[in-house]
Every structure is written in structure tokens, then in C-alpha cells.
Amino acid sequence: MVLYIIKVFPFFCLMVCSYNPCQASRQFDFQPLGSLNKIIVSLSKGEKFGFGLVRGAFGEVLGKVNLDTKNPSSMSGNVILDVRSLRFGYHKVDGDAQQPNWLNSGKYPKIFFELKGLREDYWKKNILYAKAFGTLSIKNKTASISFPVSVKYLHSKRKKFDGKSGDVLFLEGNLTLSRGNFGIQPEGMLDFIQDQIIVKVSLVGCSKGKRPLLPSRLFI
């Protein structure tokens, strides 16, 4: 045991001495593992549409987040959705969603979310739970929003996904929006599609290269 400590100690000292505090901050890109990203939209049907839900998904999700493993609540970044990639599986609904009274993708082809940080964060095992807050921009209308999220960090696991060196970050959340607040057919067609929009977020980001494995509850 003493011999093992003697052998390991120099390596440990090298890690500590060469550690740069800036290395605690990592950037995670959503594009490389884009096929794993899911932004699911659920619309509640009105009386004339038969009630129930209509579900759709965005086919293109881009963006990056910056995470400081020593201060996770400072997480920041952005998510960009291509409105034209939204599909509900119903040809008419797909087409109607792009029209000027709805999302007006001809004039506003992107939806932007800017993440400004996390609040009310707490740990449960190796998963960080918190409320993400930031601004959401749809059809040139911007509003501050906050919603619950979970964050899971996989150290040095990117290779399992695309064969490259790096860490992986899973970010999941749920939020409810009012389409009227963003000028999406405001106060109209409520007997077909109700005002409430439910959004389920599941994002997978990866870093370039892996950071040193230093004590942090994020690492598993």
C-alpha cells in the first residue's frame, strides 16, 4: 500500500500543479450528436379538432452551452431551432404551422433561446436539478422564461457516440408556453388548437477533448 502511494503521489502532484481554473469551464456543442437532440412540441386540440394532442418535433437543433463544473449555476449558452424543420406528421398541420398567422417561417425561420443561468439547483445522486432561465424569441417577440431542467455530465464518454475524444452533457427539461404571447395565431382558432403549448427538451452536447478528472459531483 505504501509503495502504491509513493508511485501515485508524483502523478497526483502533477495534476494539481498543472491545473488551470479556466479548465473548469467547458463548451458543449449540440451539432455533432444532433440526431440525439429532441425538441417535442405538443398542441392541445380544440373541440372542432376532436380534443387530444397533436405532437411535432424539430428536425434541426443547433447551439452551444458553457458549463463551469465548479459553478454549474453559471451555465450559459443558446439553442437555435429551424422552424422549417418542424413536423407533426399531418401534411396539412405541417403546412399550416409555417403560415404567416402561425410561425411565419418565411419571415422568421429561426427560434432562439438564450440561456442565462440556473436557479434553485440541487443534487440527486449524480444529476443536477435546477430551473433554467433566459429569453425565448419567436416571430421577433422575446419573453423571459424559466423552466425545470436536469443536467448529467459524462466524463470522457464522447468516444462511445462518435469515436472522438471528449465529454458528453445531457440536458432535459419541460416548459409550457402560450402561443398567443408570441403572436402565433393570437386569440384565433382556439376551437381547433388551444393556446397552451407543451415543449419537452432533450439535448445532448459534446466537448472537444476531455477535461482533467478532478473532484466534482457532475462526473460519473
C-alpha positions as CSV (number, residue, x, y, z in Angstrom):
1,M,0.0,0.0,0.0
2,V,2.8,2.4,0.9
3,L,4.6,1.6,-2.3
4,Y,1.4,2.3,-4.3
5,I,1.0,5.7,-2.7
6,I,4.7,6.5,-3.4
7,K,4.1,5.7,-7.1
8,V,0.8,7.6,-7.4
9,F,1.8,10.7,-5.4
10,P,4.0,12.3,-8.1
11,F,1.2,11.9,-10.7
12,F,-1.3,13.5,-8.4
13,C,1.0,16.4,-7.7
14,L,1.5,16.9,-11.4
15,M,-2.3,17.1,-12.0
16,V,-2.8,19.6,-9.2
17,C,0.2,21.8,-10.1
18,S,-0.8,21.9,-13.8
19,Y,-4.5,22.5,-13.2
20,N,-5.8,25.7,-14.7
21,P,-9.0,27.1,-13.1
22,C,-10.2,28.1,-16.6
23,Q,-10.3,24.4,-17.5
24,A,-13.3,24.0,-15.2
25,S,-15.3,25.7,-17.9
26,R,-16.2,23.6,-20.9
27,Q,-18.2,24.3,-24.1
28,F,-20.6,21.7,-25.3
29,D,-21.9,21.8,-28.9
30,F,-25.2,20.3,-29.8
31,Q,-24.5,19.8,-33.5
32,P,-22.0,16.8,-33.6
33,L,-24.6,14.5,-31.9
34,G,-27.5,16.3,-33.5
35,S,-29.5,13.1,-34.2
36,L,-29.9,12.6,-30.5
37,N,-31.4,16.0,-29.8
38,K,-35.2,16.1,-29.4
39,I,-37.5,19.2,-29.1
40,I,-41.0,17.8,-28.9
41,V,-44.0,20.1,-29.2
42,S,-47.5,19.1,-28.0
43,L,-50.5,21.0,-29.0
44,S,-53.9,20.5,-27.4
45,K,-56.7,20.1,-29.8
46,G,-59.9,22.2,-29.6
47,E,-63.5,21.0,-29.8
48,K,-63.6,21.1,-33.6
49,F,-60.4,19.1,-33.9
50,G,-61.5,16.3,-31.7
51,F,-59.5,17.1,-28.5
52,G,-56.4,15.1,-27.6
53,L,-52.9,16.1,-28.6
54,V,-51.0,16.8,-31.8
55,R,-47.3,16.2,-31.4
56,G,-44.5,17.5,-33.5
57,A,-40.7,17.7,-33.5
58,F,-38.0,20.0,-34.8
59,G,-35.6,18.2,-37.1
60,E,-32.7,20.7,-36.8
61,V,-31.4,21.8,-33.4
62,L,-28.2,23.8,-33.0
63,G,-26.5,25.7,-30.3
64,K,-23.9,25.5,-27.5
65,V,-23.7,25.8,-23.8
66,N,-20.8,26.7,-21.5
67,L,-20.6,24.8,-18.2
68,D,-18.3,25.6,-15.3
69,T,-18.1,22.4,-13.3
70,K,-17.1,24.4,-10.2
71,N,-20.1,26.7,-10.6
72,P,-22.9,24.9,-12.6
73,S,-25.5,27.7,-11.8
74,S,-23.5,30.0,-14.1
75,M,-24.3,27.8,-17.2
76,S,-24.9,29.9,-20.3
77,G,-25.5,29.4,-24.0
78,N,-28.0,29.3,-26.7
79,V,-30.3,26.9,-28.6
80,I,-31.4,27.6,-32.2
81,L,-34.4,25.8,-33.9
82,D,-35.1,25.8,-37.6
83,V,-38.8,26.5,-37.8
84,R,-39.0,24.9,-41.3
85,S,-37.9,21.6,-39.8
86,L,-40.9,21.3,-37.6
87,R,-43.1,18.3,-38.5
88,F,-46.3,17.0,-36.9
89,G,-46.9,14.0,-39.2
90,Y,-50.0,15.6,-40.7
91,H,-49.4,17.2,-44.1
92,K,-52.0,20.0,-43.5
93,V,-50.8,20.8,-40.0
94,D,-47.2,20.8,-41.2
95,G,-48.1,23.4,-43.9
96,D,-50.4,25.5,-41.7
97,A,-47.6,25.8,-39.0
98,Q,-45.4,27.6,-41.5
99,Q,-48.1,30.2,-42.5
100,P,-47.8,33.9,-41.5
101,N,-50.6,33.7,-38.9
102,W,-48.8,30.8,-37.2
103,L,-45.0,30.6,-37.1
104,N,-44.4,32.6,-40.4
105,S,-41.2,30.7,-41.2
106,G,-40.8,32.7,-44.4
107,K,-40.0,35.8,-42.4
108,Y,-38.9,34.3,-39.1
109,P,-37.1,31.0,-39.9
110,K,-35.4,30.6,-36.5
111,I,-36.5,30.3,-32.9
112,F,-33.8,31.4,-30.4
113,F,-33.4,30.6,-26.7
114,E,-30.6,32.3,-24.7
115,L,-29.7,30.5,-21.5
116,K,-28.6,33.0,-18.8
117,G,-28.1,30.6,-15.9
118,L,-29.6,28.1,-13.4
119,R,-31.5,28.8,-10.2
120,E,-32.7,26.7,-7.3
121,D,-30.2,24.0,-8.1
122,Y,-29.9,20.8,-6.0
123,W,-28.3,17.4,-6.4
124,K,-29.9,14.0,-6.5
125,K,-27.2,11.4,-6.8
126,N,-25.1,12.5,-9.8
127,I,-27.8,14.6,-11.5
128,L,-28.1,18.3,-11.1
129,Y,-31.7,19.6,-11.0
130,A,-32.4,23.3,-11.4
131,K,-34.6,26.0,-13.0
132,A,-33.1,27.3,-16.2
133,F,-33.8,30.9,-17.0
134,G,-33.3,33.1,-20.1
135,T,-35.0,34.6,-23.1
136,L,-37.1,33.0,-25.8
137,S,-37.6,34.7,-29.2
138,I,-40.3,33.6,-31.6
139,K,-41.5,35.6,-34.5
140,N,-39.5,38.6,-33.3
141,K,-41.2,38.6,-29.9
142,T,-39.0,38.0,-26.9
143,A,-40.0,36.9,-23.4
144,S,-38.2,35.9,-20.3
145,I,-38.9,32.3,-19.3
146,S,-37.9,29.8,-16.6
147,F,-38.4,26.0,-16.5
148,P,-37.1,22.9,-14.7
149,V,-34.1,21.1,-16.1
150,S,-31.8,18.2,-15.3
151,V,-28.1,18.1,-16.2
152,K,-26.0,15.0,-16.4
153,Y,-22.2,15.1,-17.2
154,L,-20.5,12.0,-18.7
155,H,-16.7,12.4,-18.4
156,S,-14.7,11.1,-21.4
157,K,-17.7,9.3,-22.9
158,R,-18.0,11.0,-26.3
159,K,-16.0,8.3,-28.0
160,K,-18.9,5.9,-27.4
161,F,-21.1,8.1,-29.5
162,D,-19.0,9.2,-32.5
163,G,-15.5,7.9,-31.8
164,K,-14.0,11.2,-30.9
165,S,-12.4,12.3,-27.6
166,G,-14.5,14.5,-25.3
167,D,-17.1,14.7,-22.6
168,V,-20.9,14.5,-23.0
169,L,-23.6,16.6,-21.5
170,F,-27.3,15.6,-21.2
171,L,-29.8,18.4,-20.6
172,E,-33.5,17.7,-20.3
173,G,-36.4,20.0,-19.4
174,N,-40.1,20.7,-19.8
175,L,-41.9,24.0,-20.3
176,T,-45.4,25.4,-21.1
177,L,-45.9,28.4,-23.4
178,S,-48.8,30.5,-24.6
179,R,-48.9,30.7,-28.4
180,G,-50.8,34.0,-28.1
181,N,-48.0,35.6,-26.2
182,F,-45.7,35.0,-29.2
183,G,-48.1,36.1,-31.9
184,I,-48.9,32.6,-33.0
185,Q,-52.5,32.9,-34.2
186,P,-53.3,35.0,-31.2
187,E,-56.9,34.5,-29.9
188,G,-57.7,32.7,-33.1
189,M,-58.5,29.1,-34.0
190,L,-58.9,28.1,-30.3
191,D,-61.7,25.7,-31.2
192,F,-59.1,23.9,-33.3
193,I,-55.8,24.3,-31.4
194,Q,-55.8,25.6,-27.8
195,D,-53.5,28.3,-26.6
196,Q,-51.2,26.1,-24.5
197,I,-48.1,24.6,-26.0
198,I,-46.1,22.0,-24.1
199,V,-42.4,21.6,-25.0
200,K,-40.2,18.7,-24.0
201,V,-36.5,19.3,-24.4
202,S,-33.8,16.6,-24.6
203,L,-30.4,17.8,-25.7
204,V,-27.0,16.1,-26.0
205,G,-23.9,18.2,-26.3
206,C,-20.3,17.2,-26.5
207,S,-16.9,18.9,-25.9
208,K,-13.7,18.9,-27.9
209,G,-11.3,16.9,-25.8
210,K,-11.9,15.7,-22.2
211,R,-11.1,17.8,-19.2
212,P,-9.0,16.5,-16.3
213,L,-10.9,14.3,-13.9
214,L,-11.0,16.5,-10.8
215,P,-13.4,16.2,-7.9
216,S,-16.9,17.2,-8.9
217,R,-20.4,15.8,-8.3
218,L,-21.1,16.2,-12.0
219,F,-18.7,13.5,-13.0
220,I,-19.9,9.9,-13.3
